[in-house]
Amino acid sequence: MHAVCDRIDRWWPLLLLTAAAIAGGCGSEPAPAPPLPPPQVTVALPIRRDVIEYQEFTGRMAAFEVVNIRARVSGLLEAVHFRAGGVVRRGAMLYSIEQAPYVAARNIAVAEVRTVEADLARSRSDLARLDQALRTNAVSAQDVDRARAEVTRLEANLLGRQARLDQAELELSYTEIRAPIGGLVGRNLLGAGNFVSGPDSGSLVTIMRIDPMYAYFDASEMLVLELLGAEGLALGDEPPAAWLGLADEAGWPHAGRLDSVDNTVDPDTGTIRAGAVFPNPTGKLFPGLFARIRVPGPVLADAVLVAERAVGTDLGGKYVLVVGDGDVVELRHIEVGALDGGLRVVAAGLRADERYVVNGIQRARPGLPVTPVMREAPAVPAGASAPDEASRLP
């Protein structure tokens, strides 16, 4: 019993202190937590510079020149001298047509020419002798006139025979069908051993010149009027620049120039057919391929541009978050223009001296303050085009 009392006496002061501490804690409140600082966002000022308003279209590639090869004389097709799908040079042999009938016709024409030439030489000699005899009254003037008429007849006959010879030599040359242009040769439509009946046999093969290449697209009539200005439909000595990209290419790596504009606007669509020409030394551009075409329009002087990623969209349209007085965020609806590289033209709704949120948009709330950190924007962002870009084309 005494041992239990001793243990109670030892722990009693500790129990009193614990009870006092608990009682004191129940009567006090915890210290309030310090307020959180406004969220930090990155802001920037809009860029001001001249911007070209580009327009983009879709179109199709087409060969610069297309020639359908036809036979001009009849005969047996003896040989084909090209490989389908290959490249031929101008003047290269394509087909051979049997020459024997045309060689024979040429030889007959040569013989006829020589016969008439001999008769003409004899008649001229007779006329010379009669002229001499007329001076001594050995012959009559009527005899001289008949001799002179014979010379004239033979001269005319010689012209006709010479024309027949020229025609025979021309037809003989047509037995060798050569490429009128250099380019990509298509599929052979008629093989050796077939009989061709001149142009009525139809096309034998097609040759396409693919360097340079055309790209045709339908443009709005207003754009064409902007491009051509007061010159009307005349493109002038320095046609507007154009750029092209294929389906597997990023951007517009091929530089060229606007080459042609149709003379009629389609009344149903309000568009006009335009064409641009592009160098094609590597053969990357190919007839019939889909193409994206970019052409420059007028220059916007002193335009206001913001980062494209800072532009949002809601039911009211496009907007940016502006940091105004007191670093309070404001949702500002804007009117946007063309995209230039990574920047978007702001046509209305934002001044060049106003700060807008670039990074941390998800932390900015309209009507609440933020901690802005200014970011210096580059003078000309990557991917943007300068107004003098057209002057650097090849």
C-alpha positions, 0 to 999 in steps of 0.5 A, a space after each residue: 500500500 505504501 508503494 502505491 502511494 509513493 508512485 502517486 506522489 511522484 506523478 502528481 505534479 506532472 499530472 497537474 502541469 499537464 492539466 494546466 496546459 490543456 486548460 490554458 490551450 482551450 481558452 486561446 485561438 491560433 495565429 492567422 496565416 499570412 495572405 498569399 501573394 498575387 500569382 506571378 505571370 509573364 507579360 509583354 508589350 505588343 510589337 509594332 512594325 510593318 507587316 505583309 498581309 499574306 493570303 493562302 490558297 490551295 491549288 494543283 501543279 501543272 507542267 510548264 509545257 505539254 506536247 502530245 506527239 502524233 505521227 504526221 505520215 502513215 506507215 509501219 512503226 518500226 522502233 520506239 527509242 525512249 523509255 516510258 517515264 524517263 526524261 528526253 532532250 529536245 530533238 531526241 528520237 522517239 519513233 521510227 516509221 518505215 522509210 522505204 516508200 518515202 525514199 522512193 517518192 523522194 527519188 522520183 521527185 529528184 528525177 523529175 526535177 533533173 529532167 525539167 532542169 535538162 529541158 530548161 537548159 536546152 530551151 534557154 540555149 535554143 532561145 539564145 540562138 534564136 535571139 542571135 538569128 533574129 538580128 540577121 533576120 534568119 528567123 522570125 520574131 514569132 519563132 523567138 516568142 515561142 522559144 521564150 514562152 517555152 523557157 517560161 513554161 519549163 521554169 514554172 514546171 521546174 518550180 512545181 517539180 521542186 515543190 514536189 521534191 520538197 514535199 517528198 523530203 519533208 514527208 521522209 523527215 516525218 518518218 523520224 519522230 523527234 521530241 519538240 521539247 525536252 521533258 518527262 515522257 509519258 507512257 507509250 500508247 503504241 508499240 513497234 510493229 503497229 501501223 500508224 495512219 498519220 494524225 488520225 492514229 491519235 496521240 502516241 505519247 505525251 511529253 511534259 516540261 516540268 522545269 519550271 512548273 505552274 501552280 494554278 489556284 482560284 483567288 478572290 477577285 478582290 485579292 487580285 485587284 489588290 495585287 495588280 493595283 492600278 495596272 489592271 490585269 497587266 502583271 508588269 515587268 516585276 510580277 508579285 512574288 509567290 511561295 509554295 509548299 507541298 503536302 509533306 513540306 512545312 511552310 513554303 520552301 519553293 519561291 516563285 512569281 505570279 505568272 498569269 491571271 485569267 481574263 474572266 471572273 467566275 460569276 458563280 463563285 466570285 473567283 478568278 483563276 491565277 497561276 504562279 511559276 516556280 523553278 523545279 531543278 530537282 523535280 520535286 514538283 510534279 504535275 497534278 500534286 496538291 500545293 499550298 500557295 502563299 502570295 503577299 498582299 498590301 503592307 500594313 504600316 506600323 501594325 500591332 502584334 501579340 504572341 499567338 499563344 496569348 490569344 484566347 477564344 470565348 463566346 465573345 470572340 478573341 481576347 487577351 488578358 491585359 494587366 492594367 492599373 494596380 496590376 489587375 487583370 482585365 479580359 479584353 476582346 480584340 479584333 485579330 488580323 493575319 498571322 505572321 510567324 508566331 505573332 497575330 496582328 491586332 486590328 483593334 482593341 489593344 494599344 501598343 503601350 498596354 501589357 498583356 499576359 504571355 505566360 501563366 494565363 491559367 493563373 490570371 483571373 479577370 478582376 484580380 491582381 497579379 505579379 507581372 514579370 516583363 519579358 522583352 520581345 524580339 524585334 523580328 520573331 522567328 518565322 515572321 516575314 519582313 516587307 522586303 521578302 519579295 525582293 530576295 527571290 531568285 
